[in-house]
Amino acid sequence: GHGQLLQMMEERMMDVEQKLRLVKRLLQDKVNQLKEQLSKNTKADAMVKDLYVENAQLLKALEVTEQRQKTAERKNCLLEEKIANLNWIVKNLASPSLKS
């Protein structure tokens, strides 16, 4: 009875140790998985920050470009007015010489 009880206890102990090793392996796998995920998240976070900065720079460049376009359009309008005035002057200068 005593020897049999001792053997049963040893078998249960070995079974428990085996289950503990399995749990430890599973936990280590989970730790590795979480470390990998943390690494990916850190890289993704850095990329998001870089994209945020790049987006801000692009918005500023777009703003400058739009301002330049408005300036160019204003200058173009002024030039068109000057051309129209010059055409009017040339037409009026040419009219008297045609009449004479």
C-alpha positions as CSV (number, residue, x, y, z in Angstrom):
1,G,0.0,0.0,0.0
2,H,2.7,2.4,1.0
3,G,4.9,1.8,-2.0
4,Q,1.9,1.9,-4.4
5,L,0.8,5.2,-2.9
6,L,4.4,6.6,-3.3
7,Q,4.5,5.5,-7.0
8,M,1.1,7.1,-7.6
9,M,2.4,10.3,-6.0
10,E,5.5,10.2,-8.2
11,E,3.4,9.7,-11.3
12,R,1.1,12.6,-10.4
13,M,4.2,14.7,-9.7
14,M,5.7,13.8,-13.1
15,D,2.4,14.6,-14.8
16,V,2.2,18.0,-13.0
17,E,5.8,18.8,-14.0
18,Q,5.1,17.9,-17.6
19,K,2.0,20.1,-17.6
20,L,4.0,22.9,-16.0
21,R,6.7,22.6,-18.7
22,L,4.0,22.8,-21.4
23,V,2.4,25.9,-19.7
24,K,5.9,27.5,-19.4
25,R,6.5,26.8,-23.2
26,L,3.1,28.3,-24.1
27,L,3.8,31.3,-21.9
28,Q,7.2,31.8,-23.5
29,D,5.7,31.6,-26.9
30,K,3.1,34.2,-25.9
31,V,5.8,36.5,-24.5
32,N,7.8,36.2,-27.8
33,Q,4.6,36.9,-29.8
34,L,3.9,40.0,-27.7
35,K,7.5,41.2,-28.0
36,E,7.3,40.9,-31.7
37,Q,3.9,42.7,-31.7
38,L,5.4,45.5,-29.6
39,S,8.3,45.8,-32.0
40,K,5.9,46.1,-35.0
41,N,3.8,48.6,-33.1
42,T,6.8,50.7,-32.3
43,K,7.9,50.7,-36.0
44,A,4.3,51.6,-37.0
45,D,4.2,54.4,-34.5
46,A,7.4,55.8,-35.8
47,M,6.1,55.6,-39.4
48,V,2.9,57.4,-38.4
49,K,4.9,60.2,-36.8
50,D,7.1,60.5,-40.0
51,L,4.0,60.6,-42.1
52,Y,2.4,63.2,-39.9
53,V,5.5,65.4,-40.3
54,E,5.7,64.8,-44.0
55,N,2.0,65.6,-44.3
56,A,2.5,68.9,-42.5
57,Q,5.4,69.8,-44.9
58,L,3.3,68.9,-47.9
59,L,0.4,71.0,-46.7
60,K,2.8,74.0,-46.2
61,A,4.3,73.4,-49.7
62,L,0.7,73.3,-51.1
63,E,-0.1,76.5,-49.3
64,V,3.0,78.3,-50.8
65,T,2.2,76.9,-54.3
66,E,-1.4,78.1,-54.1
67,Q,-0.2,81.6,-52.9
68,R,2.2,81.7,-55.9
69,Q,-0.6,80.7,-58.2
70,K,-2.8,83.5,-57.0
71,T,0.1,86.0,-57.4
72,A,0.7,84.7,-60.9
73,E,-3.0,85.1,-61.7
74,R,-3.1,88.7,-60.4
75,K,0.0,89.5,-62.5
76,N,-1.5,87.9,-65.5
77,C,-4.7,90.0,-65.1
78,L,-2.5,93.2,-64.9
79,L,-0.6,92.2,-68.0
80,E,-3.8,91.5,-69.9
81,E,-5.1,95.0,-68.9
82,K,-1.8,96.6,-70.0
83,I,-2.0,94.7,-73.4
84,A,-5.6,95.9,-73.9
85,N,-4.5,99.5,-73.1
86,L,-1.5,99.3,-75.4
87,N,-3.7,97.9,-78.2
88,W,-6.2,100.8,-77.6
89,I,-3.3,103.3,-77.8
90,V,-1.8,101.7,-81.0
91,K,-5.3,101.7,-82.5
92,N,-5.9,105.3,-81.7
93,L,-2.4,106.3,-82.9
94,A,-2.9,104.4,-86.2
95,S,-6.4,105.8,-86.8
96,P,-5.4,109.5,-87.4
97,S,-2.6,108.4,-89.8
98,L,-5.1,106.3,-91.7
99,K,-7.5,109.3,-92.0
100,S,-4.9,111.7,-93.3
